[in-house]
Amino acid sequence: MFFSLLALSCVKEEEEHVVVYSFPLTEKYYSSALFNGAVDSDDGIVFVFSDNTSVIIPPDGPKVFDCTIRDLPTLAVDPRTGEWTYNRILSGIEVDRSCPDSDSPIVCIAYNTTDLYFWLGNGRELRIPNTEEANLFHFTFLAADNKNLTSDLLPSRDGLRLMADLPQDCNSYKLIPDFSYRGKSLSVGGVEQTSRKTIQDFSEVIEYVLTLYDGTTLKYKVVLKGSGFPTVYIRTQNSRPIQDKVTWVPGDITILDEGLSLWDVRKFEAPMLIRGRGNATWNSFPKKPYRIKLNEKAPMFGLPKNKDWILVANYADKSLLRNTVAMKVSEILEFSWTPAIFDVEVYLNESYLGLYNFMDHKEVAKHRVDITPPGPNDNSGDAVTGDYYLEIEEAQDEKCCWWTDMGVPMMFKDPEEPTSAQRSYVKNYFKSFENALKSSYYADPASGYARYIDVDSWVNNYIIQELTKNVDGNLRKSTFITKEKGKKLEMYHVWDFDFTLGNCDYFDDYYGLTNTSEGWFIRYNGRGGYGTGWYYYLMKDPAFLAKVKARWNEVYPKLSEVPAYIDSCYERVKEAADRNFDRWPILYTYVWPNYVVLGTYAAEVDYLKRFYSSRLEWLNTEINKF
């Protein structure tokens, strides 16, 4: 393995001035030979060791830095932090108390991205674990170098990412950093940077490239966050209104994220089309949801490039967080796809609309529902068996819909208009599944229901729908299934949770149930009420119950962390939420289908958290009785 020597020997003294060099360190110098000194020669500077080995630095060898005799490299321990210091600069490396005594002078330092080696004058070798982060071991902004700062600004670290909040009284992103590193050079865009001298514009995320002496490069991103909540500005052509869910209205979108809280872009602009979306949310509420189609694909908020995105209004969910919480639970359960979700404030033609969720659009696409639907000629053999993207939805608002024999409302999402052969294949597949589910051999793993469904994904779907007590989750609405070629029916992703977690008052009308945090819902109730639906029959099988119990206990520790996640979401959005409810003053007003009206935003979020926590513990007790 090839290492690089960072520094160090006093090789020439003129008026107490020392030049410190770096040079390659090869395998033969791993011994603990004593350093005998350095000699000038015609070939350069020769470093001599007690075992008669030597290293030659040519006259044009790389100079690391100049220093005075009192600044010769020293290794010590900072008593305040318990970290090694190098030339009185914190290395960021904690002291290993088993290391040898550090009083001896340093002969040289070698390093790679995993270890840091100090060769001492007493022949001892000191090895300290290193990290890629520690190679850039000091990075700050000194008020003495930056007139826009009233105090030093020290970025925090997250791996190779350095972040700091820019003070509100700082009116410029152009700053001069103070940094120290182990390596040959530090550059930005190919231009070498000099500590406390090079000014840099941090209005965008800056990538620093650290080049080590063996040519290895490490990349560090420096992010200076401004103030302000992420905001989406939509302007339609000639301020045209968005009147329905069919007509696309041209316009442009601008996203400002001064705080770089969602991605590494402060300002994004693009032409786009926009129209309405949703069912009850579009028809019943004044705060409207929207679908956006960019003219060109773009990696919004750092996601893979796509044209299609949506804005979810959450008008009837006064916590504004139920969809966010559901997507967190989806991540924990590891569905094949969890739609990305971001909190943004929205302006439409200069009119403030409030706090929204900016989300992935549900569609067949790479990095979303990643399948390959059949074409119009795929009508027989293996070709007709997949891939299909299907939705359970009682509105039946797609081009090709049907009801299964067990009363489950199905629709084709992709392909939207399947051929007759494709329709027949899918319908017959569901018929075979339902026949097996209701048969005497339903529990047989070879011929029963397990022959037709991806059981693990159905277990995950059961858990999230039961945990959130989703009024739509009992095979009634917004449930998405794929049937891929060579695979079984998979519950691929989840969607639409604003009427969950205690936010629905029509349980009594539909199922004779109250919307409290206790009681089974999905287990016993399909769309047709008690004793109907697929899960009613699945939950009769001891093997399926055992899988639910095992999966529940596997994910329960992470599900228990969600209340703390709700707290963090509240802290992030509470000021924007206040502005939302200034625009829509409904906190003291019943909005269909609210189960409670609490009067303040804090109370709404607290109710959400208490409902989730109570339901989690009730289910934990009951599921472990299986």
N, C-alpha and C positions, 0 to 999 in steps of 0.2 A: 504494500500500500504506500502511496506517496503522500507525505505530509508537507506542510509549508511552515517555514520558520517566520514568526512574526517579528522578532527583534532579537538579538540584543547583545551587544558587547561594546564596551568603551574601547575604541580602536585608535583614536587619535585625540590628543589633548592640546588645544591652543587657547590660552587664556580661559581655562576652565570651560571650554566648549567641546561638546561630544557629538559625534555623528553616529547614528544608530542605523544598522542595515538589516535587511532580511535576506534569507537565502534558502534554497531547497534543503530539506533534511531527508536523507535516505536511510534505508534499513540499518546500515552499519553504524549509524550514530545513535542507535537506541541504547547503547551501553551507558553505564554510569561513569564514564571516563571523566576525569577532572579537566576543566578548561585551563590550559596553560597560558593563554594569551593570544594576541593577534600581532602579526608582523606585516609591514608594508613590503611589497615586492613589485617587480615590473609587471607581473600578471594581475596584480590587484592586492587585496587584503586577505591574508591567510589566517584562518582561525585554527589554532593548534590544540589538540587534546592529549591527555597523558598516555593514551594507548597508541600514540604515534599516528593517529588519523588526523585529517585536516579537511577544511572546506575553504575554497577560494572564492572570494567575491571579486568579480572583475571591476575595473575602474568605473564602468558605466552601470554597475549593479544597482538594483532598486533601493532608493533611500526611503525610509519610512518617515522619520522626522528628525529634527534637530532638537537638542535640549542642552541645558547647562549641567554642570557636574552635580549640582544638588538635585537635579531632576532625573538622575539615573533610574532606570526601571526598578521598582521595588514591589515585592509581594507582601501583603499584610492582611490583617483581619480587621474589618470595621466592627467595633464592639456594639454599635447601635443596631446593625442589621444582621450581623453574623455572616456577612458575605466577604469573599475575597476582594481585595482592592488591588488594582494594578496602576502604579503611579498615582495612588490616592484617588483613583476613579473607581467607583463601584462596578464590578464585573457582572453583577446579577447572578453570580454563581455562589450558592451556599457552601459554607465551609464543611468539609468532611472531617470530623474530629479525629479520624484515624490517620489523617495525612501526616507526613513528617513535619518536623519543625521548620518554620519558614524564615528563620533568622538569617540563613546563609544567602549570599548574593545570588541573583539569577544569572545563569550563563546564557540561556536561551529559552524561548517559548515556541513550541510547535503545536499545531491544532488541526483538527478536521471538524466536521459538523457533529461528531459524536463525543469527542474528547479533547481536552486541553492539557498540554504537557509542559511542565516547568522543569528545566534542568538546572540544578542548583550548584553552587560552587563547591559544595562538600561532596559532590558525586552522587547525590540522591536525585531520584526522579519523582516528581509529584504529578499525579494524574487526576484530573478533575473532570467529571462528566460535563459535556458541553451540549448545546442545542443549536439548531439553526437560528433561533431567536436571539441567542446570546452573542452571535457574531456581530450584530449591531447592538452593542450592549449599553449604549447611551444615546438618547435622542430627546432633545428638549428645545424650547424656545425661550431665550433669556430676554427679560425686559430691557437689559442693558444694550442689547443688539437691535431691539425692535421698538421703535417709538410708539407703535400702536398698542403695545401691551403695557399695562400698569404693574403687572406682576409676572413672574415666570410661568410658562405654560408647559406642563409635563404630560405628554400623551400616555394613555394606558395601553396595555398590550393584549392582543388576542391572537396568539400564534405569530404569524409574520405580518400582522396588521396592527398599526399604531393609530390610536384614535384620541381626539381631544375635542371638547366643546369650546368653540371660539367665544370669548367673553363678549357680552352685548355691547360694551363700549369700544370694541375693536372694529374699526370701520374698513379694514382691508384684509384680503386673504394673502397679500404679498408679505412674506415673513422670511427671516434668516434663521435657520436651525443651527443648534449646537449639537454635534454628534461625535461619537467615538466608535470605532469598529475594529475588528480583527480581519485583515484582508489587504489586498493590493490596492483597490480603489472602490469608490462609491460614486455612482453616476446616475443621472436622470436623462433619459432620451439620448444616451451616448455622450453626454457632457459631464465631465468629472466635477464633483461637488467638493467644496472646501468648507469645513466647519467654521461657523461664525463669520463667513464672508459671502457665500453664494446665496443670493436672494432667489426665492422660489414662489411661484404663484400657486397657492393651494385652493383656488376656487374650484378645481376638480381634484379627484383623487390622484395623488402623485405616487408613481412607482419608482422606488430606489432600487438599483441593481448593485449588489455587492459582489465584486469579483475577487475570489480567493487566489492565492499564488499558484495553484495548480490549474487555474482556468475555470474552476467551478463557479457558477453564479447563483446567488440567492436573491430573491425578489421580495421586497418589503413595500407594503402599501401604507401611505400616511393619509389619514382622513381627518380633516378639520371640519367639525360640524357647526353649522350656523344655527339660527333659531327659526322657529316656525314649523307648523304641522304640515305634513305632506298634503298638497292641494292640487286638485285637478280642475283646470279651466277648459270648458267646452264652449266653443263659439260656432253656431250654425251659420250657414251661408245666408246673408241678409237677415239674420236673427229669426229664421223660420222656426215655428214651433214644432215640437215632436208630438204628433197627435195620435199615433197608433203603433201597433206592434208589427206592421207590415211595411210601411213606407220608410225607406232609408233616406235620411236627410243629410246632405253633405255639410262638412264643416272642418274644423281642426281642433286638436287637443293639445293642451300644454300642461305638463306636470312639473310643479316646483317642489323640490325637496331640499331646502337649504340645510336641514340638519343631517342630510345623507343617512336618514334613519331606515330607509327601505332599500336603497341601492347606492351605487357609486356615481350617480348622475344628479347634479343639482337642477338641471333644466332639460326637459325633453319636449320636443315639438314635432307634430306630424299631422298631415291631412287624414281625414277619416270620414266614415259614415256612422250615423247613429239612429236608433229606433227604440221604441218601447219593448219591454219584455215582461214575462211573468203572467200569472193568471189572476188570482185574487189580489195580489200585490199591485197589479197594474189597474185593475178595475175598481178597487175599493178605497184606495188611499190617495191623498193629495201629493204625498212625496213619492215620486215615481221611480221605478227601476229602469235601467237602460242596458242595451247591448251596443257595443262599439266594434266597428270593423275598420282597422287601419288600412290605408291604401297599400302599404308595404309592410311585410313582417318586421317586427321589432322585438327585442328582448326586454320587455317591460319588467321593471323591478328585478332585473338580473335573471329572469326566467328564460327558457329557450324561446327563440323567435316564434312569433305567431301573429296573426292578424286579429283574431277574435277574442274579445274580453267583455266582461260585464260589470255593471255597477248595481249592487244590491242595496236597497234603501233601508230595510229593517224598521219600517215605520211603526209596526205593531209590537215589535220587540224593543221595549223601552230600555233594556240593558244594553242594546246595540251590540251584544257580544255572543248571542247564542250560536250563530253560524261559526264564529271564531272558535268557540269552545268545542263544537262538534268536529271541526277540522283537526283540532288538537287530539281529540279522542280517536279520530280516523288514523292519524299518524301513529298513535300508540298501538292501534290494532293492526297496522301495516297492511291496509288495503292496497290493491295493485296500483291505485292512483288516489292521491289526496289533492283536490284542487287547492291551489295557492290562494291565500286570502290576505288582503292588506287594508288597513284603515286609512281612509283619505277623506278630506273635505272637498266638496264639489261646488263649483259655480257653473251655471248655465246661462250664457249670454249676459254675463255680469251679475246675475241674480244668484244669491247664496242659497244652496239647496240643503246643506247640512252634512252630517257625517255618514259616509257610505263604506261598504266593503267593495274594494276593487278585486275582482276574482278572475281566474281562468274560466273560459267558456267551456261547458261540457260538450265535447265533440270527439269524433274519431280524428286523432292527430298524434304524431310522434310526441312523446312526453305527456300525453293526456290519455285518452282511451286508445292505446297503442295496438290496434288490430288492423287486419286487411279485409274489408268486406268483399263479398263476391261480386263479380261483374254480371252484366245481363246474360252472358253466355255460360255462366257457371251453374248448370242446371241438373247435373247428374254426377254419380260417382262421388269421389272424395271432394270435388270442387263445391258441391252444393251444401256441404256440412259446415261451412263457416267462411269467414268470421262474421258474426252478427252482433249488433249493439241494440239492445232492447230496453224498453222502459215500462214499468208498471205505473199507469196513470189513468184514473177514472175519467178525466176530462176527454180522453180519446181524441186529442187534437192533432195527431200526425196523419199522414196520408194513408197509412195502412195499419189498421187496428183490429183487435179481436178480443173476445173474452174466453178464458180457458174454461174447461168443464167445471172447475171448482170455483168459478166466479172471480177470477183474478183478471183485471183489465190490462191487457198488453198492447204495446205499440212497437212498431219497427222504427228505430232511430236512424240506423244506417245498415243496409241501404234503406232509403226512405220509401222507395217503390220497388220492393222485391218482385221477382218474377213469380208466376203461379207455382212453379216447382220449388222455389225457395220458400214461399209462404207455406206450402204443404209440408216441407221438411221440418220447419221450425214448429209449426202447430202440432204435427204428429210427435215431435220430440217431447213437447210439453205434455201432450196427452199420455204418452208412455210413462213419463215421470209421475204424473198424477195418478195413473192407474197403479203403478208400483207402490206409491206412497199410501194408497188406501187398501192395498191388498193384504192378504194373510201373510205374505212373505216380505212385507215392507222392510223388515230389519235385516234381511239377507244382504250382505255386502256385495254379492255378485249379481243378484237379480232384483234387489229391492231399490229403494230410492237412491242409494249411494252410487248406483250405476250411472245416474244421470246428473248428479250435482257435485260441484266442488265443495265438499262438506266443510272444510276449514273456513272458506270464505262465507258460507252461510252461518257458521257459528259466530264469526266476527260481526256480521250484519245483525244477528240476533242481539248480541251484547250491546251494540251502540243504540239500536232502536229501543231496547228495553230500558237501558240506563237513562236515556233521555226522555223516556215515555212519550215517544213521538206519535202524535195523533195520526200522522200520515204514514207511519212506518209499518203498519200492519197489512202490507200488500195492497194499499189503497192508492198511494201517490208517490212520485219522486223516488222510485227505487230502480236501480239500473243493473242490468244483467248482460253478460256477454256469453255467447256460445261460439267459441273458437274451434277451428278445424282440429280434430284429434283431441279435444278437451271437452269438459263437462260444463254445465251452467255455472257461471261464476258471478257472485255479487261483487262487481268490479270497483264501485265507488259509491259514496253517499252524497246527499244533496239536500238542501232546503230544510233548515232546522229552526226557523224563527218562531214556530208554534210548539216548541218543545220545552222541557224542563220547567213545567208549571205555568206555561203561558197559553193555555187553551181552556176555555170555559164550556165547550160543547161536548165534552166526554159524556155527560149525562144523556144528551140527546141521541148520541150515536150508540153508546155501549152500556148505558146505565152505570157508568163508573164516575168517580170524582177524580179531579186532577190533583191529587196529593202525591207526596213522594213515596208512598207505600202502595203495595198491591201489584199483582201481575197484570200486564197488558198484552204484550205481543205473544206471550206463552199460550194464552187461551183464546185470543180474539183475532180473527181475520176481518176482512172488510165486511163480511156478512154478520159479524157479531160473535158471540161466544160459541166455541166449538166449530169454527170455520177457519179456513186458511191453511197454508202449508205448514206453518210452525206449530199449529195445534197438533198435527199428526207427527211431525218430527220430534216434538218434545215427549211423545209417548215412548220413544225408543230409548232404553237405558244407555245404549252406546252413544247416542246423540247427547243425552244429558251429561254423560261422563266427559264428552269432549267440551261441552259448554263449561263444566266445572273446572276442568284442567286449564282451559284457555283463560277463564276468569282469574284463577289464582296466579297464572303466569303474568297477566297484565295488571292485576290489582295494585301492586306497588306504584306503578306509573300513573294509573288512574287516580290514585290518592294524592298525586301532586297537582292535579288540575285546579283545586281551589286556590293554591298559591299562584298558579298561572292566571287565574281570573283576577286576583289582586294586582298582578303586574300589568294586565291589560287595562284595568281600571285606571291605574296611575298614568299609563301612557295616553289614554284618550279622554280623561275627565274634563280637561279644559275645552277640547273640541266638542265634547258631548254637551257642555253648558251652552256653547254657541248653537249647537243643533236644536236644543230645546228652547232657546230664545226664538229661533226661526219657527219651530213647531211646538207651541206651548201646550203640550198634552200630558204632562206628568201628573196632573190632578184630574185628568179626564179619562173615562173609559174609552178604549179603542178596541173594537172587535179584533181578536177574541180574548182579551186580557182576562186572566183569572183573578188578579188582584190589581188594585190601583193604589200606589204607595206615596206619590207626591214629590219624591226627590230622586235624582239620578243615583245617588249613593245607596238609597234604600232599594232601588230596582236591582242594582248589581249585588247587593247583600242578599236579597231574596233569591237570585239566581244561584249564588254560591251555596246558600243554606239548602236549597232544594237539591242541588247536585250532591252535596255531601251527605244529606240524609238518605237520598235514594241509593247512593253508592253503598252505604253501610247496611241498609235494609236488604239490598240484593246480595251483598257479601254474606250475610247471615243465611238467607234463604237458599242461595245457590249451593252453599256448602252443606246443605241438608240433602242434596241430590244423592 
